Amino acid sequence: MSAADIERLAEAFEALERGEDEAALARIAPDFELRDHVILEDTSDGTGPEVMEANIGRLREAFDRVSYEILETIDLDERILVRVLASAHTDRDGGLDTELEVGQLWTIRDGLARRLEIFPSWDEARRAVGLEPGP
């Protein structure tokens, strides 16, 4: 993984934060794959940028504000493991604030995201790539 790839990934997160979805989605390959291990009933597994767009859309539909903060990255050659703090807020039904720290495993080639796996915790993500012993 090059420093430029890590920087492009950070820029994509920043674009999402500003609501510039098209700028973020421009960094997704046509054969992009998403595997979400957090939302078990999620049906967005599949291929293409539209899968990522649907994932983002569902979160924005459920919450008034969603933000992502990169807390840590680990370079794994063609993959990058990212610890992300996802925060969400809604004013509906008396308001709700929630935060979830997740692990994301991105595969990036030729400057484009090819695959994303989302894990419900940083430890689970580290285990999935062999950086932590199993339970």
DSSP file with accessible surface (Angstrom, degrees, kcal/mol):
  #  RESIDUE AA STRUCTURE BP1 BP2  ACC     N-H-->O    O-->H-N    N-H-->O    O-->H-N    TCO  KAPPA ALPHA  PHI   PSI    X-CA   Y-CA   Z-CA
    1    1 A M              0   0   38      0, 0.0     2,-0.2     0, 0.0    76,-0.2   0.000 360.0 360.0 360.0 129.4    0.0    0.0    0.0
    2    2 A S     >  -     0   0   53      1,-0.1     4,-1.9    76,-0.1     3,-0.2  -0.512 360.0-116.7 -87.9 159.7    1.5    3.3   -0.9
    3    3 A A  H  > S+     0   0   84      1,-0.2     4,-2.5     2,-0.2     5,-0.2   0.860 118.2  58.6 -59.9 -32.9    1.2    6.5    1.1
    4    4 A A  H  > S+     0   0   47      2,-0.2     4,-2.7     1,-0.2    -1,-0.2   0.890 103.3  51.1 -65.4 -38.5   -0.8    7.9   -1.8
    5    5 A D  H  > S+     0   0   19      2,-0.2     4,-2.2    -3,-0.2    -1,-0.2   0.919 110.9  48.0 -64.5 -42.1   -3.4    5.1   -1.4
    6    6 A I  H  X S+     0   0   46     -4,-1.9     4,-2.3     2,-0.2    -2,-0.2   0.920 112.3  49.5 -64.7 -40.5   -3.8    5.8    2.3
    7    7 A E  H  X S+     0   0   99     -4,-2.5     4,-2.5     2,-0.2    -2,-0.2   0.917 109.5  51.3 -64.8 -41.4   -4.1    9.5    1.6
    8    8 A R  H  X S+     0   0   80     -4,-2.7     4,-2.1     2,-0.2    -1,-0.2   0.893 109.2  51.3 -63.3 -38.0   -6.8    8.9   -1.1
    9    9 A L  H  X S+     0   0   10     -4,-2.2     4,-2.1     2,-0.2    -2,-0.2   0.940 110.2  48.6 -64.3 -44.2   -8.7    6.7    1.4
   10   10 A A  H  X S+     0   0   22     -4,-2.3     4,-2.3     1,-0.2    -2,-0.2   0.904 110.3  52.3 -61.6 -39.2   -8.6    9.5    4.0
   11   11 A E  H  X S+     0   0   66     -4,-2.5     4,-2.4     1,-0.2    -1,-0.2   0.876 106.6  53.1 -64.6 -36.8   -9.7   12.0    1.3
   12   12 A A  H  X S+     0   0   13     -4,-2.1     4,-2.2     2,-0.2    -1,-0.2   0.916 108.6  49.5 -64.8 -42.1  -12.7    9.7    0.5
   13   13 A F  H  X S+     0   0   15     -4,-2.1     4,-2.0     1,-0.2    -2,-0.2   0.917 111.5  49.7 -60.3 -43.5  -13.7    9.7    4.2
   14   14 A E  H  X S+     0   0   99     -4,-2.3     4,-1.7     1,-0.2    -2,-0.2   0.888 108.0  53.2 -64.1 -38.9  -13.4   13.5    4.3
   15   15 A A  H  <>S+     0   0    1     -4,-2.4     5,-2.9     1,-0.2     4,-0.4   0.920 108.6  49.9 -62.5 -42.5  -15.6   13.8    1.1
   16   16 A L  H ><5S+     0   0   18     -4,-2.2     3,-1.3     1,-0.2    -1,-0.2   0.906 106.8  55.9 -60.7 -40.4  -18.3   11.6    2.8
   17   17 A E  H 3<5S+     0   0   98     -4,-2.0    -1,-0.2     1,-0.3    -2,-0.2   0.869 109.2  46.4 -59.6 -36.5  -18.1   13.9    5.8
   18   18 A R  T 3<5S-     0   0  139     -4,-1.7    -1,-0.3    -5,-0.1    -2,-0.2   0.460 119.8-110.2 -84.8  -2.4  -18.8   16.9    3.6
   19   19 A G  T < 5S+     0   0   48     -3,-1.3     2,-1.4    -4,-0.4     3,-0.2   0.641  75.8 136.9  81.4  15.8  -21.7   15.1    1.9
   20   20 A E     >< +     0   0   89     -5,-2.9     4,-1.6     1,-0.2     3,-0.4  -0.531  18.0 162.2 -94.5  68.8  -19.7   14.8   -1.4
   21   21 A D  H  >  +     0   0   40     -2,-1.4     4,-3.2     1,-0.2     5,-0.2   0.864  67.9  58.2 -59.2 -40.3  -20.7   11.2   -2.1
   22   22 A E  H  > S+     0   0  172      1,-0.2     4,-1.5    -3,-0.2    -1,-0.2   0.897 104.8  51.2 -60.5 -38.9  -19.7   11.4   -5.8
   23   23 A A  H  4 S+     0   0   41     -3,-0.4     4,-0.3     2,-0.2    -1,-0.2   0.903 114.2  44.0 -64.9 -40.0  -16.1   12.4   -4.9
   24   24 A A  H >< S+     0   0    8     -4,-1.6     3,-1.6     1,-0.2    -2,-0.2   0.929 112.8  50.7 -69.6 -43.9  -15.9    9.4   -2.5
   25   25 A L  H >< S+     0   0   24     -4,-3.2     3,-1.9     1,-0.3    -1,-0.2   0.748  94.4  73.0 -69.5 -20.2  -17.5    7.0   -4.9
   26   26 A A  T 3< S+     0   0   75     -4,-1.5    -1,-0.3     1,-0.3    -2,-0.2   0.703  91.7  59.2 -65.8 -15.0  -15.1    8.0   -7.7
   27   27 A R  T <  S+     0   0   68     -3,-1.6    86,-3.1    -4,-0.3     2,-0.5   0.265  86.8  97.6 -96.0  10.7  -12.5    6.1   -5.8
   28   28 A I  E <  S-a  113   0A  17     -3,-1.9    86,-0.2    84,-0.2    84,-0.0  -0.873  73.7-127.0-104.6 130.4  -14.5    2.8   -6.0
   29   29 A A  E >   -     0   0A   0     84,-2.7     3,-1.9    -2,-0.5    19,-0.2  -0.351  21.3-116.2 -72.1 152.9  -13.6    0.2   -8.7
   30   30 A P  E 3  S+     0   0A 103      0, 0.0    -1,-0.1     0, 0.0    84,-0.1   0.804 118.7  47.1 -59.3 -27.8  -16.4   -1.1  -11.0
   31   31 A D  E 3  S+     0   0A  81     17,-0.1    -2,-0.1    16,-0.1    83,-0.1   0.151  84.0 151.1-100.8  21.4  -15.9   -4.6   -9.6
   32   32 A F  E <   -     0   0A   0     -3,-1.9    16,-2.1    81,-0.1     2,-0.4  -0.159  30.3-154.7 -53.5 139.6  -15.9   -3.3   -5.9
   33   33 A E  E     -aB 115  47A  65     81,-1.6    83,-2.3    14,-0.2     2,-0.4  -0.965   5.7-162.1-120.6 140.6  -17.1   -5.9   -3.3
   34   34 A L  E     -aB 116  46A   0     12,-1.3    12,-0.8    -2,-0.4     2,-0.4  -0.983   8.9-179.7-123.0 130.4  -18.6   -5.1    0.0
   35   35 A R  E     -a  117   0A  70     81,-2.7    83,-2.5    -2,-0.4     2,-0.7  -0.952   9.8-166.6-128.1 110.3  -18.9   -7.5    2.9
   36   36 A D  E     +a  118   0A  15     -2,-0.4     6,-0.2    81,-0.2    83,-0.1  -0.867  15.2 173.4-103.3 110.8  -20.6   -6.0    6.0
   37   37 A H  S    S+     0   0   76     81,-3.0     3,-0.2    -2,-0.7    82,-0.1   0.307  74.1  64.9 -95.0   5.6  -20.2   -8.2    9.1
   38   38 A V  S    S+     0   0   42      1,-0.3     2,-1.1    80,-0.2     3,-0.1   0.883  99.9  44.6 -92.3 -51.9  -21.7   -5.5   11.4
   39   39 A I  S >  S-     0   0   56      1,-0.2     3,-2.0     2,-0.0    -1,-0.3  -0.790  71.6-171.9 -97.9  94.4  -25.3   -5.4   10.1
   40   40 A L  T 3  S+     0   0  153     -2,-1.1    -1,-0.2     1,-0.3    -4,-0.1   0.825  83.7  50.2 -62.2 -32.3  -26.1   -9.0    9.7
   41   41 A E  T 3  S+     0   0  151     -3,-0.1    -1,-0.3     2,-0.0    -2,-0.0   0.432  83.2 129.1 -86.2   5.4  -29.4   -8.5    7.9
   42   42 A D    <   -     0   0   20     -3,-2.0     3,-0.2    -6,-0.2    -6,-0.1  -0.321  40.7-169.2 -61.8 136.6  -27.7   -6.1    5.5
   43   43 A T        +     0   0  123      1,-0.1    -1,-0.1    -2,-0.0    -3,-0.1   0.172  60.4 100.3-111.2  16.9  -28.4   -7.0    1.9
   44   44 A S        +     0   0    8      2,-0.1   -10,-0.2    -8,-0.1    -1,-0.1   0.505  44.8 122.7 -85.4  -2.3  -25.8   -4.7    0.3
   45   45 A D        +     0   0   81     -3,-0.2     2,-0.3    -9,-0.1   -10,-0.1  -0.363  46.5  82.1 -57.2 134.7  -23.3   -7.5   -0.3
   46   46 A G  E    S-B   34   0A  23    -12,-0.8   -12,-1.3     2,-0.0     2,-0.3  -0.985  75.5 -64.3 162.0-155.4  -22.5   -7.5   -3.9
   47   47 A T  E    S+B   33   0A  81     -2,-0.3   -14,-0.2   -14,-0.2   -15,-0.1  -0.903  72.8  42.3-130.6 156.7  -20.4   -5.7   -6.5
   48   48 A G  S >> S-     0   0    1    -16,-2.1     3,-1.5    -2,-0.3     4,-0.8   0.031  87.3 -75.4  98.0 158.3  -20.0   -2.2   -7.9
   49   49 A P  H 3> S+     0   0   37      0, 0.0     4,-2.5     0, 0.0     3,-0.3   0.804 122.4  69.6 -58.0 -28.2  -20.0    1.4   -6.6
   50   50 A E  H 3> S+     0   0  115      1,-0.2     4,-2.3     2,-0.2     5,-0.2   0.799  92.2  59.0 -64.7 -25.4  -23.7    1.2   -6.2
   51   51 A V  H <> S+     0   0   17     -3,-1.5     4,-2.0     2,-0.2    -1,-0.2   0.923 108.6  43.6 -67.4 -42.9  -23.3   -1.3   -3.4
   52   52 A M  H  X S+     0   0   18     -4,-0.8     4,-2.5    -3,-0.3     5,-0.2   0.910 112.3  53.4 -67.2 -40.3  -21.3    1.3   -1.4
   53   53 A E  H  X S+     0   0  109     -4,-2.5     4,-2.6     1,-0.2    -2,-0.2   0.909 108.9  49.2 -61.1 -41.0  -23.7    4.0   -2.4
   54   54 A A  H  X S+     0   0   42     -4,-2.3     4,-2.4     2,-0.2    -1,-0.2   0.906 109.8  51.9 -65.9 -39.5  -26.6    1.9   -1.0
   55   55 A N  H  X S+     0   0   15     -4,-2.0     4,-1.5     2,-0.2    -2,-0.2   0.942 113.0  44.0 -61.7 -47.2  -24.7    1.2    2.2
   56   56 A I  H  X S+     0   0    6     -4,-2.5     4,-2.3     1,-0.2     5,-0.2   0.915 112.0  54.5 -63.1 -42.9  -24.1    5.0    2.7
   57   57 A G  H  X S+     0   0   34     -4,-2.6     4,-2.0    -5,-0.2    -2,-0.2   0.891 104.2  53.4 -61.2 -40.6  -27.7    5.7    1.8
   58   58 A R  H  X S+     0   0   87     -4,-2.4     4,-1.8     1,-0.2    -1,-0.2   0.911 109.9  48.0 -63.0 -40.8  -29.2    3.4    4.4
   59   59 A L  H  X S+     0   0   44     -4,-1.5     4,-1.9     1,-0.2    -2,-0.2   0.922 112.6  47.9 -65.5 -42.4  -27.2    5.0    7.1
   60   60 A R  H  < S+     0   0   80     -4,-2.3    -1,-0.2     1,-0.2    -2,-0.2   0.800 109.5  54.2 -69.6 -27.0  -28.2    8.5    6.0
   61   61 A E  H  < S+     0   0  156     -4,-2.0    -1,-0.2    -5,-0.2    -2,-0.2   0.875 112.8  42.6 -71.1 -36.2  -31.8    7.4    5.8
   62   62 A A  H  < S+     0   0   52     -4,-1.8     2,-0.3    -5,-0.2    -2,-0.2   0.775 120.9  38.3 -80.9 -27.5  -31.7    6.2    9.4
   63   63 A F     <  -     0   0   39     -4,-1.9    27,-0.2    -5,-0.1     3,-0.1  -0.933  64.1-141.5-129.6 150.8  -29.8    9.1   10.9
   64   64 A D  S    S+     0   0   76     25,-1.3     2,-0.4    -2,-0.3    26,-0.2   0.837  95.3  22.9 -75.2 -35.1  -29.8   12.9   10.3
   65   65 A R  E     +C   89   0A 140     24,-2.3    24,-2.5    -6,-0.1     2,-0.4  -0.998  64.8 177.3-136.2 133.0  -26.0   13.1   10.7
   66   66 A V  E     +C   88   0A  24     -2,-0.4     2,-0.3    22,-0.2    22,-0.2  -0.999   7.9 176.6-132.3 134.7  -23.3   10.4   10.2
   67   67 A S  E     -C   87   0A  35     20,-2.9    20,-2.6    -2,-0.4     2,-0.4  -0.968  15.1-153.6-138.2 156.6  -19.6   10.9   10.5
   68   68 A Y  E     -C   86   0A  36     -2,-0.3     2,-0.5    18,-0.2    18,-0.2  -0.996   6.3-169.1-130.9 132.8  -16.5    8.7   10.3
   69   69 A E  E     -C   85   0A 111     16,-2.1    16,-2.8    -2,-0.4     2,-0.6  -0.985  20.3-135.4-124.8 124.2  -13.2    9.4   11.9
   70   70 A I  E     +C   84   0A  52     -2,-0.5    14,-0.2    14,-0.2     3,-0.1  -0.677  26.6 173.8 -76.3 121.1  -10.1    7.3   11.1
   71   71 A L  E     -     0   0A  59     12,-3.3     2,-0.3    -2,-0.6    13,-0.2   0.737  62.6  -5.0 -98.6 -30.0   -8.4    6.5   14.3
   72   72 A E  E     -C   83   0A  70     11,-1.2    11,-2.8     2,-0.0    -1,-0.4  -0.976  55.9-158.1-162.9 149.3   -5.6    4.1   13.1
   73   73 A T  E     -C   82   0A  58     -2,-0.3     2,-0.4     9,-0.2     9,-0.2  -0.984   1.5-163.1-133.6 146.8   -4.4    2.5   10.0
   74   74 A I  E     -C   81   0A  35      7,-2.4     7,-2.7    -2,-0.3     2,-0.5  -0.987  20.2-135.7-129.2 120.6   -2.2   -0.6    9.4
   75   75 A D  E     +C   80   0A  78     -2,-0.4     5,-0.2     5,-0.2     3,-0.1  -0.635  25.0 174.5 -78.1 122.2   -0.6   -1.1    6.0
   76   76 A L  E >   -C   79   0A  37      3,-2.8     3,-1.1    -2,-0.5     2,-0.6  -0.357  52.6-101.6-122.9  49.1   -0.9   -4.7    4.8
   77   77 A D  T 3  S+     0   0  132      1,-0.3    -1,-0.2   -76,-0.2   -75,-0.0  -0.566 108.8   9.3  67.8-108.3    0.6   -4.4    1.3
   78   78 A E  T 3  S+     0   0  105     -2,-0.6    30,-2.4   -77,-0.1     2,-0.3   0.484 131.9  60.6 -80.4  -1.4   -2.4   -4.3   -1.1
   79   79 A R  E <   -CD  76 107A  89     -3,-1.1    -3,-2.8    28,-0.2     2,-0.4  -0.885  65.5-157.1-122.8 157.0   -4.8   -4.0    1.9
   80   80 A I  E     -CD  75 106A   0     26,-2.5    26,-2.8    -2,-0.3     2,-0.5  -0.998   9.8-147.0-135.1 128.7   -5.2   -1.5    4.7
   81   81 A L  E     -CD  74 105A   0     -7,-2.7    -7,-2.4    -2,-0.4     2,-0.5  -0.853  21.6-168.0 -95.0 127.5   -6.8   -2.1    8.0
   82   82 A V  E     -CD  73 104A   0     22,-3.2    22,-2.8    -2,-0.5     2,-0.6  -0.975  18.3-150.1-125.4 126.7   -8.6    0.9    9.3
   83   83 A R  E     -CD  72 103A  62    -11,-2.8   -12,-3.3    -2,-0.5   -11,-1.2  -0.862  28.8-172.0 -92.1 121.3  -10.0    1.6   12.8
   84   84 A V  E     -CD  70 102A   0     18,-2.7    18,-2.8    -2,-0.6     2,-0.7  -0.948  24.6-149.0-123.3 134.8  -13.0    3.9   12.3
   85   85 A L  E     -CD  69 101A  28    -16,-2.8   -16,-2.1    -2,-0.4     2,-0.5  -0.915  20.4-164.0 -98.7 112.0  -15.1    5.7   14.8
   86   86 A A  E     -CD  68 100A  23     14,-3.2    14,-2.6    -2,-0.7     2,-0.4  -0.887   7.4-173.6 -98.6 125.5  -18.6    5.9   13.3
   87   87 A S  E     -CD  67  99A  26    -20,-2.6   -20,-2.9    -2,-0.5     2,-0.3  -0.954   3.4-179.7-120.4 140.6  -20.9    8.5   14.9
   88   88 A A  E     -CD  66  98A  13     10,-2.8    10,-2.6    -2,-0.4     2,-0.3  -0.990   5.7-175.0-141.4 148.7  -24.5    9.0   14.1
   89   89 A H  E     -CD  65  97A  26    -24,-2.5   -24,-2.3    -2,-0.3   -25,-1.3  -0.999   2.2-176.1-142.8 141.1  -27.2   11.4   15.4
   90   90 A T  E     - D   0  96A  12      6,-2.2     6,-2.3    -2,-0.3   -27,-0.1  -0.995  19.6-157.5-134.7 144.1  -30.9   11.7   14.7
   91   91 A D    >   +     0   0  102     -2,-0.4     3,-0.6     4,-0.2     4,-0.1   0.523  64.4 108.6 -90.7  -9.6  -33.4   14.3   16.0
   92   92 A R  G >  S+     0   0  108      1,-0.2     3,-1.8     2,-0.2    -2,-0.1  -0.308  80.2  10.7 -69.5 152.3  -36.3   12.0   15.4
   93   93 A D  G 3  S-     0   0  172      1,-0.3    -1,-0.2    -2,-0.0    -3,-0.0   0.871 142.4 -42.9  50.8  43.5  -38.2   10.4   18.3
   94   94 A G  G <  S-     0   0   83     -3,-0.6    -1,-0.3     2,-0.0    -2,-0.2   0.476 106.3 -78.2  86.7  -1.0  -36.5   12.5   21.0
   95   95 A G    <   -     0   0   32     -3,-1.8     2,-0.3    -4,-0.1    -4,-0.2   0.242  42.5-147.3  89.1 148.6  -33.1   12.2   19.5
   96   96 A L  E     -D   90   0A  93     -6,-2.3    -6,-2.2     2,-0.0     2,-0.4  -0.944   6.5-168.2-154.5 128.2  -30.4    9.5   19.5
   97   97 A D  E     +D   89   0A 119     -2,-0.3     2,-0.3    -8,-0.2    -8,-0.2  -0.974  16.4 172.9-114.4 136.7  -26.6    9.7   19.5
   98   98 A T  E     -D   88   0A  65    -10,-2.6   -10,-2.8    -2,-0.4     2,-0.4  -0.995  14.5-168.3-144.1 147.1  -24.6    6.6   18.9
   99   99 A E  E     -D   87   0A 132     -2,-0.3     2,-0.4   -12,-0.2   -12,-0.2  -0.993   5.9-179.2-133.2 142.9  -21.0    5.8   18.3
  100  100 A L  E     -D   86   0A  79    -14,-2.6   -14,-3.2    -2,-0.4     2,-0.6  -0.983  18.6-147.1-143.6 127.1  -19.4    2.5   17.1
  101  101 A E  E     +D   85   0A  75     -2,-0.4     2,-0.3   -16,-0.2   -16,-0.2  -0.866  31.6 173.4 -95.3 120.7  -15.8    1.7   16.7
  102  102 A V  E     -D   84   0A   8    -18,-2.8   -18,-2.7    -2,-0.6     2,-0.4  -0.799  29.7-125.4-122.3 165.6  -15.4   -0.7   13.8
  103  103 A G  E     -DE  83 119A   0     16,-1.8    16,-3.5    18,-0.3     2,-0.4  -0.935  22.4-166.2-110.7 136.2  -12.6   -2.2   11.8
  104  104 A Q  E     -DE  82 118A  15    -22,-2.8   -22,-3.2    -2,-0.4     2,-0.6  -0.988   8.3-158.5-123.3 133.2  -12.5   -1.9    8.0
  105  105 A L  E     -DE  81 117A   5     12,-2.8    12,-1.9    -2,-0.4     2,-0.4  -0.943  16.6-170.0-112.3 109.2  -10.3   -3.9    5.7
  106  106 A W  E     -DE  80 116A  11    -26,-2.8   -26,-2.5    -2,-0.6     2,-0.5  -0.839  13.3-156.4-101.7 136.0   -9.8   -2.2    2.4
  107  107 A T  E     -DE  79 115A  17      8,-2.6     7,-3.6    -2,-0.4     8,-1.4  -0.967  19.1-176.8-107.4 123.6   -8.2   -3.7   -0.7
  108  108 A I  E     + E   0 113A  12    -30,-2.4     2,-0.4    -2,-0.5     5,-0.2  -0.987   9.1 168.2-127.4 128.7   -6.9   -1.1   -3.0
  109  109 A R  E >   + E   0 112A  91      3,-2.2     3,-2.0    -2,-0.4    -2,-0.0  -0.998  69.9   1.5-137.9 140.0   -5.2   -1.6   -6.4
  110  110 A D  T 3  S-     0   0  147     -2,-0.4    -1,-0.1     1,-0.3     3,-0.1   0.839 129.7 -58.9  54.4  35.3   -4.3    0.9   -9.0
  111  111 A G  T 3  S+     0   0   19      1,-0.2     2,-0.4    -3,-0.0    -1,-0.3   0.483 116.1 104.8  78.4   3.0   -5.6    3.7   -6.8
  112  112 A L  E <  S- E   0 109A  49     -3,-2.0    -3,-2.2   -84,-0.0     2,-0.4  -0.922  75.5-113.6-121.1 144.1   -9.2    2.3   -6.6
  113  113 A A  E     +aE  28 108A   7    -86,-3.1   -84,-2.7    -2,-0.4    -5,-0.2  -0.597  33.5 174.5 -72.1 125.0  -11.0    0.5   -3.7
  114  114 A R  E     +     0   0A  42     -7,-3.6   -81,-1.6    -2,-0.4     2,-0.3   0.673  63.0   9.0-103.0 -27.8  -11.6   -3.1   -4.9
  115  115 A R  E     -aE  33 107A  66     -8,-1.4    -8,-2.6   -83,-0.2     2,-0.4  -0.988  54.2-167.0-156.6 146.3  -13.0   -4.6   -1.7
  116  116 A L  E     -aE  34 106A   1    -83,-2.3   -81,-2.7    -2,-0.3     2,-0.5  -0.990   1.8-172.9-137.3 127.4  -14.2   -3.6    1.8
  117  117 A E  E     -aE  35 105A  36    -12,-1.9   -12,-2.8    -2,-0.4     2,-0.5  -0.987  11.9-157.0-115.3 129.9  -14.9   -5.8    4.7
  118  118 A I  E     -aE  36 104A  14    -83,-2.5   -81,-3.0    -2,-0.5   -14,-0.2  -0.938   8.3-166.1-110.8 125.6  -16.5   -4.1    7.8
  119  119 A F  E     - E   0 103A  15    -16,-3.5   -16,-1.8    -2,-0.5   -81,-0.1  -0.845  28.3-123.3-111.9 148.7  -16.1   -5.8   11.2
  120  120 A P  S    S+     0   0   40      0, 0.0     2,-0.3     0, 0.0   -19,-0.2   0.605  92.2  18.6 -69.7  -9.9  -18.0   -5.0   14.4
  121  121 A S  S  > S-     0   0   32      1,-0.1     4,-1.9   -18,-0.1   -18,-0.3  -0.990  73.2-117.3-153.9 160.9  -14.9   -4.2   16.3
  122  122 A W  H  > S+     0   0   24     -2,-0.3     4,-2.6   -21,-0.2     5,-0.2   0.904 115.8  54.0 -63.8 -41.2  -11.2   -3.4   15.8
  123  123 A D  H  > S+     0   0   85      1,-0.2     4,-2.5     2,-0.2    -1,-0.2   0.909 107.4  49.8 -62.6 -41.8  -10.2   -6.6   17.6
  124  124 A E  H  > S+     0   0   79      2,-0.2     4,-2.2     1,-0.2    -1,-0.2   0.895 111.0  49.7 -64.5 -38.7  -12.3   -8.7   15.2
  125  125 A A  H  X S+     0   0    0     -4,-1.9     4,-1.2     2,-0.2    -2,-0.2   0.925 110.8  49.4 -65.0 -43.0  -10.8   -7.0   12.2
  126  126 A R  H  <>S+     0   0   50     -4,-2.6     5,-2.8     1,-0.2     6,-0.8   0.904 111.1  50.3 -63.7 -38.5   -7.3   -7.6   13.6
  127  127 A R  H ><5S+     0   0   80     -4,-2.5     3,-1.5     4,-0.2    -1,-0.2   0.896 103.7  59.5 -64.2 -39.8   -8.1  -11.3   14.1
  128  128 A A  H 3<5S+     0   0   57     -4,-2.2    -1,-0.2     1,-0.3    -2,-0.2   0.802 110.9  40.6 -62.1 -27.9   -9.5  -11.6   10.6
  129  129 A V  T 3<5S-     0   0   29     -4,-1.2    -1,-0.3    -3,-0.4    -2,-0.2   0.311 120.6-105.2-103.1   7.5   -6.1  -10.6    9.2
  130  130 A G  T < 5S+     0   0   62     -3,-1.5    -3,-0.2    -4,-0.2    -2,-0.1   0.634  88.3 117.1  84.3  14.8   -4.0  -12.6   11.7
  131  131 A L  S   <S+     0   0   69     -5,-2.8    -4,-0.2    -6,-0.2    -5,-0.1   0.599  77.0  40.1 -89.1 -12.7   -2.8   -9.8   13.9
  132  132 A E  S    S-     0   0   65     -6,-0.8    -2,-0.2    -9,-0.1    -1,-0.1  -0.985  91.0-109.4-131.2 144.6   -4.6  -11.1   17.0
  133  133 A P        -     0   0  104      0, 0.0    -6,-0.1     0, 0.0    -2,-0.1  -0.369  45.9 -95.6 -68.4 154.5   -5.1  -14.6   18.2
  134  134 A G              0   0   56      1,-0.1   -10,-0.0    -7,-0.1    -6,-0.0  -0.130 360.0 360.0 -65.0 167.2   -8.5  -16.1   17.9
  135  135 A P              0   0  163      0, 0.0    -1,-0.1     0, 0.0    -3,-0.0  -0.032 360.0 360.0 -63.8 360.0  -11.0  -16.1   20.8
